[in-house]
Amino acid sequence: AKRESRKREYIIGGVALALTIASCVAVVVYWDYVSQASHYGYFGAFVISILAGATAFVPIPGVLVVFTLGSVLNPALVGIVSGLGEAIGSIGIYLSGWGGQKAIQNFNHKFVDRFTDWIRRRGEIAVFLMSAMLNPLFYPFTAIAGMLRFGLVKFFFLCWAGKAIKNMAIAYLGYFGLRSILKWVGVLGI
């Protein structure tokens, strides 16, 4: 039974890793389509955010899209929709950690030990705070949460809440920032 469980973990981790890599490749190959998605409003924000949440290795301008769409759409809705997209996208990275438990455990590094300790002691707070910040360490953190078997449903909802707050802040910066810049430029007659 233990061997069968280990086999299932490897399969899930391998499939999740393959999907993450496929998402990265798709973004590069179909960049013209990805960049056009922002023209589709909330749905575009959702799609780009899924890709931004799923592709740990290829930078997706999700922040820029959220900032820009926040200036032309309802910033709160842009934040909620893009937060949902990022949370859905991060599930693949979570499952990569879930299936690659041994590989991550063997990776001996200070931040792996600190993240492991932080998730074990204060899991809910850790996931929420890491999700709510612009944070390049969120991807390894997510894989470690998967490795530790932090509940997937709980992870998803905490991640969505944190990402929604982060994206709302970015969208409101776009709403107020771009409007102020445009008013200022209008005053100068440029």
KEMARSE-158568 format. One record per atom (N, C-alpha, C, O): residue number from 1; residue in three letters; x, y, z. Coordinates in steps of 0.001 Angstrom, whole numbers, plus 500000, padded with zeros to 6 digits. Layout:
% KEMARSE-158568
R;n;res;X;Y;Z
R;NUM;ALA;X;Y;Z
...
% end
This chain:
% KEMARSE-158568
R;n;res;X;Y;Z
R;1;ALA;500835;498802;500000
R;1;ALA;500000;500000;500000
R;1;ALA;500879;501261;500000
R;1;ALA;500575;502246;499327
R;2;LYS;501982;501204;500777
R;2;LYS;502861;502358;500843
R;2;LYS;503536;502601;499492
R;2;LYS;503707;503743;499066
R;3;ARG;503917;501506;498826
R;3;ARG;504555;501617;497515
R;3;ARG;503574;502187;496487
R;3;ARG;503955;503005;495649
R;4;GLU;502335;501762;496553
R;4;GLU;501298;502262;495642
R;4;GLU;501037;503743;495888
R;4;GLU;500830;504507;494946
R;5;SER;501046;504145;497151
R;5;SER;500856;505546;497509
R;5;SER;502004;506396;496978
R;5;SER;501783;507488;496455
R;6;ARG;503223;505895;497111
R;6;ARG;504408;506610;496622
R;6;ARG;504344;506755;495101
R;6;ARG;504692;507803;494556
R;7;LYS;503898;505701;494422
R;7;LYS;503775;505737;492966
R;7;LYS;502759;506801;492543
R;7;LYS;502997;507554;491598
R;8;ARG;501645;506856;493239
R;8;ARG;500616;507849;492944
R;8;ARG;501157;509268;493167
R;8;ARG;500867;510167;492378
R;9;GLU;501929;509472;494217
R;9;GLU;502533;510783;494475
R;9;GLU;503451;511198;493339
R;9;GLU;503420;512348;492901
R;10;TYR;504268;510270;492862
R;10;TYR;505180;510584;491767
R;10;TYR;504405;510936;490493
R;10;TYR;504780;511852;489761
R;11;ILE;503339;510209;490244
R;11;ILE;502538;510480;489042
R;11;ILE;501898;511861;489135
R;11;ILE;501956;512636;488181
R;12;ILE;501290;512173;490270
R;12;ILE;500644;513479;490439
R;12;ILE;501678;514599;490346
R;12;ILE;501458;515602;489667
R;13;GLY;502792;514425;491023
R;13;GLY;503855;515433;490960
R;13;GLY;504410;515596;489560
R;13;GLY;504657;516717;489115
R;14;GLY;504606;514492;488865
R;14;GLY;505123;514551;487494
R;14;GLY;504148;515223;486544
R;14;GLY;504551;516041;485716
R;15;VAL;502878;514889;486655
R;15;VAL;501862;515521;485805
R;15;VAL;501771;517017;486109
R;15;VAL;501697;517836;485192
R;16;ALA;501777;517370;487385
R;16;ALA;501707;518785;487760
R;16;ALA;502924;519546;487250
R;16;ALA;502787;520659;486742
R;17;LEU;504103;518966;487376
R;17;LEU;505321;519603;486871
R;17;LEU;505263;519728;485349
R;17;LEU;505647;520759;484797
R;18;ALA;504789;518693;484676
R;18;ALA;504663;518747;483212
R;18;ALA;503682;519836;482790
R;18;ALA;503924;520538;481809
R;19;LEU;502578;519982;483518
R;19;LEU;501610;521037;483194
R;19;LEU;502199;522425;483439
R;19;LEU;501941;523349;482666
R;20;THR;502978;522580;484492
R;20;THR;503633;523863;484758
R;20;THR;504605;524198;483636
R;20;THR;504624;525327;483146
R;21;ILE;505407;523228;483230
R;21;ILE;506358;523455;482135
R;21;ILE;505612;523718;480829
R;21;ILE;506006;524592;480057
R;22;ALA;504530;522962;480576
R;22;ALA;503734;523178;479367
R;22;ALA;503121;524576;479362
R;22;ALA;503046;525215;478312
R;23;SER;502684;525056;480525
R;23;SER;502143;526417;480614
R;23;SER;503205;527441;480263
R;23;SER;502933;528409;479553
R;24;CYS;504421;527228;480761
R;24;CYS;505530;528146;480449
R;24;CYS;505816;528154;478949
R;24;CYS;505970;529217;478347
R;25;VAL;505884;526980;478358
R;25;VAL;506153;526878;476923
R;25;VAL;505016;527514;476122
R;25;VAL;505263;528230;475152
R;26;ALA;503777;527254;476526
R;26;ALA;502624;527827;475818
R;26;ALA;502645;529343;475872
R;26;ALA;502313;530003;474887
R;27;VAL;503026;529895;477000
R;27;VAL;503089;531354;477128
R;27;VAL;504123;531916;476158
R;27;VAL;503875;532930;475505
R;28;VAL;505270;531269;476063
R;28;VAL;506311;531757;475161
R;28;VAL;505889;531606;473700
R;28;VAL;506040;532536;472907
R;29;VAL;505366;530447;473351
R;29;VAL;504997;530168;471965
R;29;VAL;503809;531025;471516
R;29;VAL;503802;531545;470400
R;30;TYR;502816;531170;472381
R;30;TYR;501595;531898;472028
R;30;TYR;501526;533264;472699
R;30;TYR;500450;533706;473102
R;31;TRP;502663;533932;472818
R;31;TRP;502720;535209;473525
R;31;TRP;501765;536242;472928
R;31;TRP;501168;537022;473670
R;32;ASP;501611;536262;471621
R;32;ASP;500706;537234;470995
R;32;ASP;499279;537063;471507
R;32;ASP;498591;538050;471764
R;33;TYR;498836;535831;471654
R;33;TYR;497484;535579;472165
R;33;TYR;497375;535930;473645
R;33;TYR;496369;536485;474087
R;34;VAL;498400;535607;474395
R;34;VAL;498397;535905;475830
R;34;VAL;498327;537407;476051
R;34;VAL;497562;537883;476889
R;35;SER;499122;538147;475303
R;35;SER;499136;539596;475485
R;35;SER;497815;540235;475061
R;35;SER;497481;541317;475545
R;36;GLN;497070;539607;474187
R;36;GLN;495772;540133;473747
R;36;GLN;494658;539823;474745
R;36;GLN;493592;540435;474690
R;37;ALA;494892;538891;475643
R;37;ALA;493843;538488;476590
R;37;ALA;493380;539637;477464
R;37;ALA;492230;539657;477901
R;38;SER;494255;540593;477723
R;38;SER;493865;541717;478578
R;38;SER;492780;542574;477932
R;38;SER;492109;543340;478624
R;39;HIS;492599;542457;476625
R;39;HIS;491556;543214;475928
R;39;HIS;490162;542660;476229
R;39;HIS;489159;543266;475850
R;40;TYR;490096;541542;476892
R;40;TYR;488815;540903;477176
R;40;TYR;488324;541170;478590
R;40;TYR;487524;540399;479119
R;41;GLY;488780;542224;479197
R;41;GLY;488270;542680;480488
R;41;GLY;488520;541701;481620
R;41;GLY;489632;541206;481802
R;42;TYR;487465;541432;482377
R;42;TYR;487588;540559;483551
R;42;TYR;488039;539161;483159
R;42;TYR;488864;538555;483842
R;43;PHE;487495;538646;482052
R;43;PHE;487892;537312;481610
R;43;PHE;489371;537301;481245
R;43;PHE;490073;536338;481553
R;44;GLY;489848;538343;480600
R;44;GLY;491273;538443;480268
R;44;GLY;492142;538484;481510
R;44;GLY;493190;537841;481570
R;45;ALA;491693;539256;482516
R;45;ALA;492436;539306;483787
R;45;ALA;492491;537927;484428
R;45;ALA;493521;537533;484976
R;46;PHE;491388;537196;484359
R;46;PHE;491305;535853;484930
R;46;PHE;492287;534910;484229
R;46;PHE;493052;534203;484886
R;47;VAL;492259;534904;482895
R;47;VAL;493111;533985;482125
R;47;VAL;494592;534304;482339
R;47;VAL;495396;533407;482594
R;48;ILE;494946;535582;482233
R;48;ILE;496346;535958;482422
R;48;ILE;496803;535633;483842
R;48;ILE;497954;535246;484050
R;49;SER;495916;535786;484813
R;49;SER;496279;535478;486200
R;49;SER;496467;533989;486420
R;49;SER;497319;533587;487212
R;50;ILE;495688;533162;485736
R;50;ILE;495923;531709;485825
R;50;ILE;497323;531405;485311
R;50;ILE;498073;530664;485947
R;51;LEU;497671;531967;484175
R;51;LEU;499006;531726;483611
R;51;LEU;500097;532279;484514
R;51;LEU;501134;531643;484703
R;52;ALA;499863;533469;485075
R;52;ALA;500864;534060;485977
R;52;ALA;501038;533218;487233
R;52;ALA;502147;533109;487755
R;53;GLY;499954;532620;487722
R;53;GLY;500036;531783;488915
R;53;GLY;500650;530424;488646
R;53;GLY;501200;529797;489551
R;54;ALA;500560;529960;487393
R;54;ALA;501024;528606;487065
R;54;ALA;502442;528567;486536
R;54;ALA;503082;527516;486561
R;55;THR;502939;529681;486063
R;55;THR;504251;529674;485422
R;55;THR;505272;530320;486342
R;55;THR;505401;531542;486405
R;56;ALA;505975;529485;487035
R;56;ALA;506962;529973;487994
R;56;ALA;508235;530452;487310
R;56;ALA;508987;531235;487891
R;57;PHE;508492;529998;486088
R;57;PHE;509776;530264;485462
R;57;PHE;509724;531322;484362
R;57;PHE;510752;531899;484008
R;58;VAL;508539;531577;483822
R;58;VAL;508384;532557;482751
R;58;VAL;507616;533742;483314
R;58;VAL;506489;533580;483781
R;59;PRO;508208;534926;483278
R;59;PRO;507505;536077;483852
R;59;PRO;506308;536492;482996
R;59;PRO;506455;536797;481813
R;60;ILE;505149;536498;483596
R;60;ILE;503921;536943;482951
R;60;ILE;503603;538306;483547
R;60;ILE;503671;538474;484765
R;61;PRO;503260;539278;482719
R;61;PRO;503002;540614;483262
R;61;PRO;501634;540728;483921
R;61;PRO;500869;541643;483615
R;62;GLY;501327;539809;484820
R;62;GLY;500035;539828;485496
R;62;GLY;499823;541098;486297
R;62;GLY;498720;541644;486313
R;63;VAL;500856;541570;486955
R;63;VAL;500753;542785;487765
R;63;VAL;500426;543976;486866
R;63;VAL;499591;544811;487213
R;64;LEU;501076;544047;485733
R;64;LEU;500830;545146;484800
R;64;LEU;499397;545109;484266
R;64;LEU;498752;546150;484144
R;65;VAL;498904;543923;483953
R;65;VAL;497529;543784;483463
R;65;VAL;496543;544193;484546
R;65;VAL;495594;544927;484269
R;66;VAL;496747;543734;485770
R;66;VAL;495858;544092;486875
R;66;VAL;495897;545598;487119
R;66;VAL;494854;546220;487320
R;67;PHE;497080;546182;487103
R;67;PHE;497239;547627;487287
R;67;PHE;496468;548386;486205
R;67;PHE;495719;549316;486505
R;68;THR;496657;547988;484959
R;68;THR;496016;548681;483848
R;68;THR;494508;548485;483849
R;68;THR;493761;549450;483690
R;69;LEU;494050;547254;484026
R;69;LEU;492612;547005;484024
R;69;LEU;491924;547652;485224
R;69;LEU;490750;548013;485148
R;70;GLY;492653;547799;486327
R;70;GLY;492091;548496;487486
R;70;GLY;491756;549937;487178
R;70;GLY;490895;550525;487832
R;71;SER;492423;550517;486192
R;71;SER;492156;551912;485848
R;71;SER;490942;552065;484944
R;71;SER;490394;553162;484837
R;72;VAL;490508;550990;484292
R;72;VAL;489369;551097;483370
R;72;VAL;488159;550271;483795
R;72;VAL;487055;550501;483302
R;73;LEU;488345;549325;484689
R;73;LEU;487243;548492;485185
R;73;LEU;487102;548702;486690
R;73;LEU;487849;549478;487286
R;74;ASN;486162;548023;487289
R;74;ASN;485994;548087;488740
R;74;ASN;487208;547426;489398
R;74;ASN;487406;546222;489240
R;75;PRO;488026;548193;490135
R;75;PRO;489261;547638;490698
R;75;PRO;489025;546486;491681
R;75;PRO;489832;545560;491748
R;76;ALA;487942;546535;492433
R;76;ALA;487661;545452;493384
R;76;ALA;487388;544151;492635
R;76;ALA;487892;543095;493019
R;77;LEU;486594;544223;491573
R;77;LEU;486299;543013;490795
R;77;LEU;487535;542499;490058
R;77;LEU;487739;541290;489953
R;78;VAL;488349;543406;489555
R;78;VAL;489601;542994;488906
R;78;VAL;490461;542236;489912
R;78;VAL;491041;541204;489574
R;79;GLY;490550;542737;491142
R;79;GLY;491344;542075;492178
R;79;GLY;490814;540697;492531
R;79;GLY;491585;539748;492672
R;80;ILE;489496;540585;492674
R;80;ILE;488896;539296;493038
R;80;ILE;489082;538273;491924
R;80;ILE;489477;537135;492179
R;81;VAL;488797;538678;490689
R;81;VAL;488896;537763;489547
R;81;VAL;490343;537339;489299
R;81;VAL;490618;536162;489068
R;82;SER;491256;538291;489347
R;82;SER;492657;537933;489110
R;82;SER;493225;537131;490281
R;82;SER;494094;536281;490083
R;83;GLY;492743;537391;491496
R;83;GLY;493155;536583;492646
R;83;GLY;492713;535140;492496
R;83;GLY;493462;534216;492814
R;84;LEU;491487;534948;492006
R;84;LEU;490991;533595;491748
R;84;LEU;491848;532904;490692
R;84;LEU;492197;531732;490838
R;85;GLY;492185;533630;489631
R;85;GLY;493024;533054;488583
R;85;GLY;494390;532628;489098
R;85;GLY;494860;531534;488784
R;86;GLU;495028;533484;489884
R;86;GLU;496347;533136;490433
R;86;GLU;496261;531942;491380
R;86;GLU;497154;531094;491393
R;87;ALA;495190;531873;492171
R;87;ALA;495026;530744;493087
R;87;ALA;494851;529440;492311
R;87;ALA;495416;528411;492680
R;88;ILE;494066;529491;491238
R;88;ILE;493893;528294;490403
R;88;ILE;495230;527905;489771
R;88;ILE;495583;526725;489743
R;89;GLY;495963;528874;489272
R;89;GLY;497257;528595;488656
R;89;GLY;498267;528001;489617
R;89;GLY;499092;527177;489223
R;90;SER;498210;528411;490867
R;90;SER;499202;527922;491838
R;90;SER;498954;526477;492272
R;90;SER;499814;525872;492912
R;91;ILE;497810;525926;491940
R;91;ILE;497523;524530;492311
R;91;ILE;498527;523575;491657
R;91;ILE;498932;522589;492272
R;92;GLY;498928;523861;490424
R;92;GLY;499916;523004;489762
R;92;GLY;501245;522981;490496
R;92;GLY;501879;521932;490609
R;93;ILE;501665;524127;490991
R;93;ILE;502921;524200;491736
R;93;ILE;502772;523474;493075
R;93;ILE;503689;522777;493510
R;94;TYR;501623;523636;493722
R;94;TYR;501333;522926;494967
R;94;TYR;501429;521414;494736
R;94;TYR;502058;520700;495517
R;95;LEU;500803;520936;493660
R;95;LEU;500803;519492;493378
R;95;LEU;502191;518998;492992
R;95;LEU;502522;517839;493242
R;96;SER;503005;519857;492388
R;96;SER;504392;519469;492109
R;96;SER;505132;519192;493407
R;96;SER;505887;518225;493501
R;97;GLY;504918;520035;494405
R;97;GLY;505532;519807;495717
R;97;GLY;504951;518589;496404
R;97;GLY;505666;517848;497078
R;98;TRP;503655;518383;496234
R;98;TRP;502991;517228;496845
R;98;TRP;503568;515926;496301
R;98;TRP;503809;514981;497052
R;99;GLY;503785;515886;494993
R;99;GLY;504314;514665;494379
R;99;GLY;505822;514561;494465
R;99;GLY;506366;513458;494415
R;100;GLY;506508;515683;494594
R;100;GLY;507969;515669;494642
R;100;GLY;508498;515831;496044
R;100;GLY;509524;516476;496258
R;101;GLN;507804;515249;496999
R;101;GLN;508141;515415;498418
R;101;GLN;509601;515078;498703
R;101;GLN;510288;515839;499385
R;102;LYS;510071;513976;498201
R;102;LYS;511457;513555;498479
R;102;LYS;512465;514531;497889
R;102;LYS;513469;514850;498527
R;103;ALA;512203;515005;496675
R;103;ALA;513143;515923;496023
R;103;ALA;513267;517219;496817
R;103;ALA;514369;517741;496983
R;104;ILE;512146;517741;497306
R;104;ILE;512186;519000;498056
R;104;ILE;512820;518777;499424
R;104;ILE;513577;519622;499901
R;105;GLN;512518;517649;500056
R;105;GLN;513108;517366;501364
R;105;GLN;514623;517249;501277
R;105;GLN;515335;517628;502207
R;106;ASN;515109;516729;500169
R;106;ASN;516553;516563;499998
R;106;ASN;517242;517872;499638
R;106;ASN;518468;517963;499715
R;107;PHE;516479;518883;499249
R;107;PHE;517035;520186;498912
R;107;PHE;517259;520922;500217
R;107;PHE;516330;521502;500777
R;108;ASN;518482;520900;500696
R;108;ASN;518806;521473;501992
R;108;ASN;519213;522928;501823
R;108;ASN;520297;523231;501325
R;109;HIS;518352;523799;502232
R;109;HIS;518622;525228;502130
R;109;HIS;517919;525923;503285
R;109;HIS;516899;525441;503779
R;110;LYS;518463;527050;503712
R;110;LYS;517897;527759;504863
R;110;LYS;516439;528119;504671
R;110;LYS;515625;527913;505571
R;111;PHE;516091;528666;503483
R;111;PHE;514710;529103;503338
R;111;PHE;513745;527926;503274
R;111;PHE;512585;528068;503661
R;112;VAL;514196;526761;502791
R;112;VAL;513334;525572;502814
R;112;VAL;513045;525187;504264
R;112;VAL;511904;524887;504615
R;113;ASP;514073;525197;505099
R;113;ASP;513881;524873;506515
R;113;ASP;512983;525893;507204
R;113;ASP;512124;525530;508007
R;114;ARG;513185;527162;506889
R;114;ARG;512370;528208;507521
R;114;ARG;510919;528131;507065
R;114;ARG;510004;528253;507880
R;115;PHE;510701;527926;505758
R;115;PHE;509334;527803;505263
R;115;PHE;508649;526577;505857
R;115;PHE;507480;526631;506238
R;116;THR;509386;525478;505932
R;116;THR;508825;524257;506514
R;116;THR;508391;524503;507953
R;116;THR;507287;524128;508348
R;117;ASP;509252;525128;508727
R;117;ASP;508940;525426;510123
R;117;ASP;507756;526387;510223
R;117;ASP;506869;526197;511055
R;118;TRP;507742;527406;509386
R;118;TRP;506677;528412;509431
R;118;TRP;505326;527798;509064
R;118;TRP;504315;528091;509703
R;119;ILE;505308;526949;508040
R;119;ILE;504052;526306;507639
R;119;ILE;503573;525358;508727
R;119;ILE;502375;525293;509006
R;120;ARG;504483;524628;509340
R;120;ARG;504074;523693;510396
R;120;ARG;503528;524415;511625
R;120;ARG;502576;523949;512251
R;121;ARG;504130;525549;511970
R;121;ARG;503699;526268;513172
R;121;ARG;502484;527167;512920
R;121;ARG;501566;527211;513739
R;122;ARG;502475;527871;511807
R;122;ARG;501439;528868;511530
R;122;ARG;500988;528787;510081
R;122;ARG;501054;529777;509353
R;123;GLY;500533;527623;509662
R;123;GLY;500212;527360;508265
R;123;GLY;499261;528336;507614
R;123;GLY;499557;528878;506549
R;124;GLU;498115;528569;508243
R;124;GLU;497102;529443;507642
R;124;GLU;497627;530866;507478
R;124;GLU;497458;531478;506424
R;125;ILE;498256;531381;508513
R;125;ILE;498790;532746;508456
R;125;ILE;499899;532825;507412
R;125;ILE;499975;533791;506653
R;126;ALA;500756;531811;507375
R;126;ALA;501871;531802;506424
R;126;ALA;501368;531817;504984
R;126;ALA;501858;532595;504165
R;127;VAL;500399;530968;504669
R;127;VAL;499878;530911;503301
R;127;VAL;499213;532235;502932
R;127;VAL;499440;532765;501844
R;128;PHE;498406;532761;503824
R;128;PHE;497720;534022;503541
R;128;PHE;498726;535160;503321
R;128;PHE;498621;535896;502340
R;129;LEU;499692;535304;504224
R;129;LEU;500655;536404;504100
R;129;LEU;501528;536266;502849
R;129;LEU;501777;537254;502158
R;130;MET;501989;535059;502557
R;130;MET;502812;534867;501363
R;130;MET;502014;535146;500091
R;130;MET;502573;535605;499095
R;131;SER;500716;534872;500121
R;131;SER;499859;535129;498964
R;131;SER;499558;536608;498799
R;131;SER;499361;537082;497681
R;132;ALA;499522;537326;499883
R;132;ALA;499098;538727;499862
R;132;ALA;500224;539695;499498
R;132;ALA;499997;540904;499444
R;133;MET;501418;539192;499251
R;133;MET;502551;540069;498933
R;133;MET;503032;539807;497508
R;133;MET;502861;538709;496979
R;134;LEU;503633;540820;496894
R;134;LEU;504387;540598;495662
R;134;LEU;505649;539875;496105
R;134;LEU;506478;540445;496814
R;135;ASN;505794;538641;495695
R;135;ASN;506760;537812;496367
R;135;ASN;507316;536735;495438
R;135;ASN;506582;535807;495095
R;136;PRO;508568;536815;495018
R;136;PRO;509130;535767;494155
R;136;PRO;509327;534441;494885
R;136;PRO;509502;533408;494238
R;137;LEU;509303;534448;496203
R;137;LEU;509466;533203;496964
R;137;LEU;508153;532450;497148
R;137;LEU;508125;531395;497780
R;138;PHE;507064;532991;496596
R;138;PHE;505775;532317;496741
R;138;PHE;505778;530953;496055
R;138;PHE;505148;530017;496547
R;139;TYR;506476;530828;494930
R;139;TYR;506462;529564;494195
R;139;TYR;507164;528444;494961
R;139;TYR;506587;527365;495093
R;140;PRO;508380;528648;495472
R;140;PRO;508959;527576;496285
R;140;PRO;508159;527341;497571
R;140;PRO;508043;526209;498039
R;141;PHE;507616;528406;498127
R;141;PHE;506778;528275;499316
R;141;PHE;505573;527372;499025
R;141;PHE;505218;526521;499840
R;142;THR;504954;527565;497868
R;142;THR;503794;526768;497480
R;142;THR;504170;525298;497325
R;142;THR;503433;524417;497767
R;143;ALA;505318;525032;496697
R;143;ALA;505773;523644;496546
R;143;ALA;506035;523014;497914
R;143;ALA;505740;521836;498121
R;144;ILE;506580;523781;498837
R;144;ILE;506837;523263;500186
R;144;ILE;505519;522988;500912
R;144;ILE;505403;521998;501634
R;145;ALA;504522;523865;500719
R;145;ALA;503203;523618;501322
R;145;ALA;502620;522310;500791
R;145;ALA;502019;521546;501546
R;146;GLY;502794;522053;499508
R;146;GLY;502344;520782;498942
R;146;GLY;503109;519607;499514
R;146;GLY;502526;518569;499829
R;147;MET;504425;519773;499650
R;147;MET;505266;518716;500208
R;147;MET;504813;518353;501622
R;147;MET;504809;517182;502004
R;148;LEU;504431;519371;502391
R;148;LEU;504020;519152;503776
R;148;LEU;502576;518681;503902
R;148;LEU;502079;518450;505004
R;149;ARG;501912;518544;502762
R;149;ARG;500517;518090;502735
R;149;ARG;499580;519078;503446
R;149;ARG;498587;518683;504057
R;150;PHE;499919;520364;503350
R;150;PHE;498996;521388;503839
R;150;PHE;497726;521216;503015
R;150;PHE;497817;521099;501793
R;151;GLY;496572;521196;503619
R;151;GLY;495320;520889;502919
R;151;GLY;495121;521708;501649
R;151;GLY;495213;522935;501679
R;152;LEU;494848;521035;500534
R;152;LEU;494713;521708;499242
R;152;LEU;493550;522698;499232
R;152;LEU;493703;523818;498745
R;153;VAL;492404;522308;499754
R;153;VAL;491241;523206;499750
R;153;VAL;491519;524425;500622
R;153;VAL;491228;525556;500234
R;154;LYS;492075;524190;501784
R;154;LYS;492422;525295;502681
R;154;LYS;493472;526194;502019
R;154;LYS;493371;527419;502075
R;155;PHE;494475;525576;501395
R;155;PHE;495500;526340;500687
R;155;PHE;494860;527199;499603
R;155;PHE;495170;528384;499488
R;156;PHE;493975;526614;498814
R;156;PHE;493351;527338;497705
R;156;PHE;492599;528575;498203
R;156;PHE;492786;529665;497663
R;157;PHE;491757;528423;499219
R;157;PHE;490961;529562;499686
R;157;PHE;491813;530628;500375
R;157;PHE;491557;531821;500215
R;158;LEU;492812;530213;501130
R;158;LEU;493718;531199;501738
R;158;LEU;494530;531922;500672
R;158;LEU;494750;533130;500758
R;159;CYS;494967;531182;499680
R;159;CYS;495715;531766;498575
R;159;CYS;494831;532750;497804
R;159;CYS;495274;533850;497475
R;160;TRP;493593;532363;497516
R;160;TRP;492679;533251;496800
R;160;TRP;492452;534536;497588
R;160;TRP;492472;535628;497019
R;161;ALA;492236;534410;498894
R;161;ALA;492021;535605;499721
R;161;ALA;493235;536525;499681
R;161;ALA;493095;537733;499487
R;162;GLY;494415;535963;499864
R;162;GLY;495627;536777;499844
R;162;GLY;495888;537394;498480
R;162;GLY;496211;538578;498382
R;163;LYS;495749;536595;497426
R;163;LYS;495977;537103;496068
R;163;LYS;494937;538153;495697
R;163;LYS;495260;539124;495013
R;164;ALA;493694;537973;496140
R;164;ALA;492655;538968;495845
R;164;ALA;492989;540306;496504
R;164;ALA;492843;541357;495880
R;165;ILE;493431;540274;497742
R;165;ILE;493798;541520;498437
R;165;ILE;494988;542180;497739
R;165;ILE;494989;543390;497512
R;166;LYS;495994;541384;497404
R;166;LYS;497163;541925;496697
R;166;LYS;496751;542548;495368
R;166;LYS;497171;543658;495040
R;167;ASN;495935;541838;494613
R;167;ASN;495538;542331;493297
R;167;ASN;494572;543507;493385
R;167;ASN;494574;544371;492507
R;168;MET;493749;543555;494427
R;168;MET;492896;544732;494621
R;168;MET;493760;545963;494877
R;168;MET;493499;547036;494334
R;169;ALA;494779;545804;495698
R;169;ALA;495678;546933;495972
R;169;ALA;496343;547406;494687
R;169;ALA;496447;548610;494452
R;170;ILE;496792;546480;493859
R;170;ILE;497429;546839;492590
R;170;ILE;496422;547501;491659
R;170;ILE;496737;548494;491003
R;171;ALA;495199;546948;491599
R;171;ALA;494164;547517;490731
R;171;ALA;493778;548924;491185
R;171;ALA;493563;549807;490355
R;172;TYR;493689;549134;492503
R;172;TYR;493372;550477;492999
R;172;TYR;494527;551445;492760
R;172;TYR;494299;552629;492514
R;173;LEU;495756;550959;492828
R;173;LEU;496888;551815;492452
R;173;LEU;496762;552236;490997
R;173;LEU;497030;553388;490656
R;174;GLY;496354;551308;490139
R;174;GLY;496122;551639;488742
R;174;GLY;494977;552622;488580
R;174;GLY;495057;553560;487787
R;175;TYR;493919;552399;489333
R;175;TYR;492741;553276;489255
R;175;TYR;493102;554711;489632
R;175;TYR;492794;555648;488897
R;176;PHE;493749;554873;490770
R;176;PHE;494085;556215;491227
R;176;PHE;495335;556760;490539
R;176;PHE;495408;557948;490225
R;177;GLY;496310;555894;490307
R;177;GLY;497562;556336;489714
R;177;GLY;497421;556779;488272
R;177;GLY;497872;557867;487914
R;178;LEU;496807;555961;487441
R;178;LEU;496668;556334;486041
R;178;LEU;495741;557530;485868
R;178;LEU;495990;558394;485027
R;179;ARG;494684;557584;486652
R;179;ARG;493787;558739;486558
R;179;ARG;494516;560020;486938
R;179;ARG;494347;561047;486280
R;180;SER;495315;559971;487981
R;180;SER;496067;561156;488399
R;180;SER;497068;561575;487337
R;180;SER;497209;562759;487030
R;181;ILE;497762;560589;486780
R;181;ILE;498740;560900;485729
R;181;ILE;498047;561515;484522
R;181;ILE;498526;562504;483966
R;182;LEU;496919;560934;484114
R;182;LEU;496207;561467;482954
R;182;LEU;495664;562868;483219
R;182;LEU;495697;563717;482329
R;183;LYS;495172;563120;484415
R;183;LYS;494705;564463;484763
R;183;LYS;495874;565437;484745
R;183;LYS;495747;566546;484225
R;184;TRP;497004;565038;485305
R;184;TRP;498178;565898;485372
R;184;TRP;498681;566219;483956
R;184;TRP;499009;567365;483650
R;185;VAL;498734;565194;483105
R;185;VAL;499170;565403;481721
R;185;VAL;498187;566308;480996
R;185;VAL;498587;567147;480189
R;186;GLY;496881;566135;481286
R;186;GLY;495856;566998;480676
R;186;GLY;496019;568455;481086
R;186;GLY;495797;569356;480277
R;187;VAL;496405;568692;482333
R;187;VAL;496624;570044;482827
R;187;VAL;497784;570697;482079
R;187;VAL;497742;571888;481771
R;188;LEU;498810;569917;481791
R;188;LEU;499975;570456;481085
R;188;LEU;499722;570645;479598
R;188;LEU;500505;571291;478902
R;189;GLY;498619;570075;479115
R;189;GLY;498312;570198;477695
R;189;GLY;499138;569289;476809
R;189;GLY;499290;569546;475614
R;190;ILE;499669;568230;477391
R;190;ILE;500498;567286;476615
R;190;ILE;499606;566239;475990
R;190;ILE;500094;565347;475296
% end
